[in-house]
Amino acid sequence: MLYSTLVSKVFLTLRAALVLGLAMAATAASAQATQVGDFALLDATGKFHQMSWYGDHKAIVVVAHGNSAVVVKDQVAVLKALQTNHTADSAEDSVAFFLLNAELADNRMSIAADSARVGYTLPILVDESQLAAETLGITRVGEALVIDTNTMTVTYRGAIAGLAEALDSADLGASAQPQASVGALISFNSRDTQLQNAVSYTKDIAPILVDNCVSCHHEGAIGSWSMNSHAMVRGFSPMIREVLLTKRMPPGQIDMHVGKPIAGVAGLTAKEQQLLVHWIDAGSPFDGDASADPLAALVFNDPKYALGEPDMIVKVPSQSVPATGIVDYRFVPVELNLDKDVWVRAMEFIPGDTKALHHVITYLSSPADKTARGRENGSARGDSVGGFAPGRGPEEFRDNSGRLITKGSNLLLQMHYTTYGKETVDETEIGIYLHDKPPAYVMAGGVAGQRRFFVPPGAKEHKLEGVQEIEKDAWLYSLNPHMHYRGKYMNYTAEYPDGTSEMLLSVPRYDFNWQFNYELEEPLFLPAGSKLVARGAMDNSSRNRNNPDPTKPVHFGLQTMHEMFFGFTTLRYEGETPGALGSSSAAGGGN
């Protein structure tokens, strides 16, 4: 019995060595030829990292991590020394270092705790879908990769012990002999299951698209192309894969690990991402009867106004927009001809030209005030009752609340247009929905913002902060981060009078093209003396593909070539009721 057990152990050891040796041989033969695609992940602290953003570095090092990976823990000092030795004043002489955790037994909280306990200085990317690890061809914890950023190819794959030689070589380790990674194999159960049982377009993929994508991607909707058939999806499948892995789609993604629950937040589960990518990698096949395409069978009858027929429709006077150049803010007066006070319960904006219209802010004005006096700096003299920006839907005031428009008042619209190479005429409409009787509460607005700032040329992460003081008890309903092309990220924290604080929302990757109003599922009570703090950063570097000019400094300004840092809020103050007529104005600021 003892002999049999010993033979068995020897056999298993030899088999493991053979498997590892074959893996090393395959790695040595293919490391130089392995090209990897772009991907983005949040690290254990919630910070967004996209590999292409580090393309100005000499190289990228990725080491497969696991909380139980002794092979990585034993090399902490080595990794720290390598990071120090390969950090220079210029990015092109520096190497970006990352740990990547694709172990499904670990989670972000446990990874962050393990990082603090061990003393890692490298960001730990959390690969919950394991798709980044698959893209990189990682199989074991402790496996180290060197990626040449000029070609995005893996030039070294092996043990951490071989990194120093690889990074010091002229070819970034392409000629180095890979050393064995001694860590345990990573289990890719979902991938293996989906490879063994082919992902079904009709049963798996089409339902994901219907639930998450088609509402925008159909004829006449906001999406740039229509998901109206398998053929269309298959044709766009490489792009779908790319935007999924880089987190560009679905838009408006937030950090789901922190903050308050947000209503209707965009995002796909790890399993949904896996199904889509594995189906695409398999060639996006069609299964079933070709005449029974679930997407082709969809019928849409989108109403002009999503909230139904408005009580009032305001037709904005036609606005001509030139093909090129900068268009100054326009302040367009619109008469309402109200013979009584009305309470607004919702507003919906229908842009005439979605490419040209960047934003609208709707201010109240008296019959005599039809000019832009006092608004040259973007601030408002009157109350703001609603607004439009890219990605924002109708604005509804919840819990029987509203905003007051008094008899004789009119609207003064702050309208911002951007040119796109073609002359156009914008004919925007505004649908206003009214309460039948005064609501129970007055809805107000506010902002945690900063107007005085200077972002140096080339700054990759220039941090900014704004504070909104809550002077009396209030209930917070929504949060709307706003920056321009250099906006990098923004989050909101509530600081309470008792000294405690909590993060309410984190948008790790801000996108100027999608300015969502994030609605809390349940309003949050803010006692008097609380503070709402918006923290974020600007990226004024050449790595920011949206940056108009990374060679110039940036300051606050109204045009998109300038910048803004506003953490807008929607709230109602305790005790402010229509009976008291205690309406609060929304804080000023352009979009």
Beta strands, then each sheet from edge to edge (+ up, - down):
strand 1: 40-42
strand 2: 48-50
strand 3: 59-65
strand 4: 95-101
strand 5: 124-126
strand 6: 144-148
strand 7: 153-158
strand 8: 312-315
strand 9: 319-321
strand 10: 330-334
strand 11: 342-350
strand 12: 357-365
strand 13: 384-388
strand 14: 395-396
strand 15: 401-405
strand 16: 410-417
strand 17: 424-426
strand 18: 429-434
strand 19: 441-442
strand 20: 444-450
strand 21: 454-455
strand 22: 462-469
strand 23: 474-482
strand 24: 487-495
strand 25: 501-507
strand 26: 518-526
strand 27: 531-538
strand 28: 554-555
strand 29: 565-573
sheet 1: 1+ 2-
sheet 2: 5+ 4+ 3+ 6- 7+
sheet 3: 8+ 18- 11+ 14-
sheet 4: 8+ 18- 11+ 15- 19-
sheet 5: 9+ 17-
sheet 6: 10+ 16- 12+ 13-
sheet 7: 20+ 29- 23+ 26-
sheet 8: 21+ 28-
sheet 9: 22+ 27- 24+ 25-
end
